[in-house]
């Protein structure tokens, strides 16, 4: 098997292991649009990185963190709803990134690769970035698990119980920003939120506890990456979109299976009540 494909699989699995648990909080807190805003803004980081001659991954991270902190500050104003602000940031930064990328002189920027991912172009440096950043995300997530979980359940109740709600919100936004930055290479700006949401939504069908949902979400993400890359290799389809399609297929299959299990469980209950 070619080295580039092996690196793609290793990198994709690394991203899936991180995106699964963090995606659970995105699902619980209904913040899918927030992930989209960060992902769209990441393209601006690409343009800045090329223009300034600095590491693109670092530039993407700085821009994502900046957008997250900007949104945190803008949430305090009451004139515009949060979803309106997210829409302005998402589309505004994406357009600004596209324009900026076209104006960078002396650099050939693969815009389509950044929009839809270029997992087959992952190098050793990218793997260090993925696994180093991913390990940092998981460590911080484990450390703040309880406050973040309390915030996801009920923010006001968490505040009443002494949970540092604002600190937990900042930590969560920064973790999403870092995850978007490391996942861009895999599925790109357009599809990165799907890798956060779909495996977590799949896991929700079968998880009895938050911790179990996080584990199952990582497992679903790994299956999606493996299946998507396998399909890409077999049918010569785009790797990033193939991963998302595999995740979608897994979600549909899991939903159907959950319906079957629920119907079978209801039938058994009815039969027992009848015999009783």
N, C-alpha and C positions, 0 to 999 in steps of 0.2 A: 504494500500500500504506500502511495506517495507520501513524502514527509509533510507536504502542505495540507493533505487531507487529515493526517494524524493530528497536526497542530490545530486544525479547524475543530476536530472533535474534542480535543482536550480543552481548547478555549471555550467552546460552546457549553461544555459540561460545567466549567468553572462559573460562567455567567448564570447558568440555570440554578446552580446550588445557591447563589446569592439572591437571584431575583425571586425565587420561590417564597422564602420566609418574608422578605420585604413586601412582596406583592400581596401577601395576606393582609397586611396593614393598609395597603392601598385599597383593597376590596372592602375591608371593614369600615374604613373611614370615608369611602366613596370619593376618592381623590384621583380618579383616572385622568381627569382633565389636567390636574397638576402635573402628572407624569408627562402628558403630551406637551405641556408648556415648556418643561425643562428640555425634553427631547428636541423640540423645534428650535429652541434657543441654542442648542449645542452646535448647530451648523454655523452660527455666528462665531463660536469658539474656534471652529476649524479655520474660518477665514482669518481671524485674528492671529492664530498660530502661524499660518503661512506668511501673513504680512509682516509679523514681528520676528519671524525666523526662530521661534521657540517650539518646544515639543507640543505637538497638536493635542495629545491626550491631556497634558497639563492645562493648555488653554481652554479645552472643553470643560474641564473640571472647574476652573476659575469662573467661567461664564455661567455654568449651571448653578454654582454656589451663589454667585451674584444675583441671578434671577430669583433663586429661592429666598434670599435675604430681602430682596426688593419686594417680593410678594408679601413676605411677613410684615414688612413695614406698611405696605399699602392696605393690608387687611384692616388696619385701624380706622381708616376713613369709612364713612357711612354713605357717601353719595353713590358709589357704584357697587353692585353686588360682586361677590368673589368670582363667580363664574364669568362675569363680564370682564373683569380684570385678567383672568386666566386666558380668555379668548384674545384679548388685545395683546398680551405678552406672547402667546403662542404664535399667532399669525404675523404679528409685527416683527418679532425676532427671526422667524423663518424667512420672511421676505428680506429683511435686512441682511441676513446671512447669505442668501442667494445673490443679492446685489453686490455685497462685499466680496464674495468669492469670484464674481465675474470681473471685479476691478483689480484683483491682486495681480501685479505684473511679475513676470518671470517665474510663475508657479503654475503647474498643471494640476488643478484640483479635480479629482474624480467626484463630481457632485452626486452622480447617480449611486456611486459606491457608498457615500455617506448617507444618502437618503434611504437606501434599501439594504445596506450592509454589504460587506465584502469579507465574509468569514474565511474564505479560501485564501485570502492574502495575509492571514495572521502570521506574524513572525515571532521569534523567541522573545523579543522585547515586549510585544503585546501580551504574551503569556505571563511574563513577570508582572505587567501592569494589571492584568485581569485577576491573577491569583493573589497578588499583594494587596490590591484595592479590595478584592472580595473578602479576604481574610479580615481586613480592617472593618468592613461593613458588618460581617457576622459577629465579630468580637463586640463591637459597640451595640449591636442589636441585642445580643445576649445580655449585656450589662444593663441596658435600658428596657428589657423585655416587659417587666411588670408596669413601670410607668406608662410605656407606650400602649400596653394592653388596656390599662385603666382609662387612658385618654380615648382609645378607640371605642370603649364601651359607653362612657358618658363623661364628657369633659367637665361639666359642672360638679358632678359627684366626685370625680377624681380630685378636683381642686379643693372641695370640702374635706376630703380625706388627707390633705396635705401633700398631694402629688405635685411636683413642680411642672405644671402644665405647660408653661411657656418654654421652659428648657426642653421638655420632651418634644414639643412641636418643632423647635429649632433643630434638635437632633434628628428627628424623622425627616425633615426637609433636606438636611444635608446628606443623610444616607441615601435618599432617593436621587439626589443630584450626583453623588459618587457612582451609584449603580447605573444611572443613565450614561454617564461618561464611559464606564467600562463595557457597557453592553452595545454601544453604538457600532463598534466594529463588527459585531455579530449580525444584527438585524437592521441596523440603520435608524435614522431619525424617525421615519414614518411608522416603523413597526416595533420600536423598542417598548412602548407601553403595552403592546400585546403580550410580550414575554413576561411582563410583570403581572398582568391581569388573568390571562387565560389559564395558566397552570394553577394559580390560586383558586380561581372559580371552579376548576375541575376537582381540586382537592376538597373543596367545601362540601361536595356531595357525600363524602364518605368519612369526614373527620368528626370525631366526638369531642375533641378538645382543641384549643388553639394551637398547642404544641404539635399535636398530630397533624393538623392542617398544614402547618409550616413544613413538616417533614414530607408529607404527601405532595405538597406543591413543588418542592425541590425534585422529588422523584418524577413527577409529571413533566417538569421542565427538562430533566435529563432525557426522558423518553422522547419528548418533542424534538430536542436537538438531534438525538441519534436517528430518529425516524426521518426528520427533515433532511439531514445530510445524506442519509442513505438514498432517499428519493431523488435528491439532487444529483447524486452520483449515477443513479440508474437511468434517469430520464433527462439528464442535462438541463434541469430547471434551475432558476435562481436560488441560491442557497438560503439567504435570509428569509424571503417569502415562503420557501418550502418548510422552514422550521415553524413558522407561524401557522401554515396550513396543517402541519402535523399536530400542532397544539390544538387547533380548532377541531380536527378529527377526533383527537383524544377526548376533548370536552364533550362533543356530541355523543361519542360512545359511552362515556361515563354517565351522561345525563340519561341516556336510554337504559343503561344498566341499573341506575338508581330507581327509575320508574318501575322496571321489572321487579326489583327487590321489594319495593314498597307495595306493589300489587300482590306479590306472593305472600308478603307478611300479613297484609290485610285479609287475604283468603284464608290463611292458616288461623288467624284470630277468629274469623267468622265460623270456621269449622269447629274450633274448640268450644265456642259459645253455643253452637248448635248441639254438640254432643253433651255439653253440660246441662 
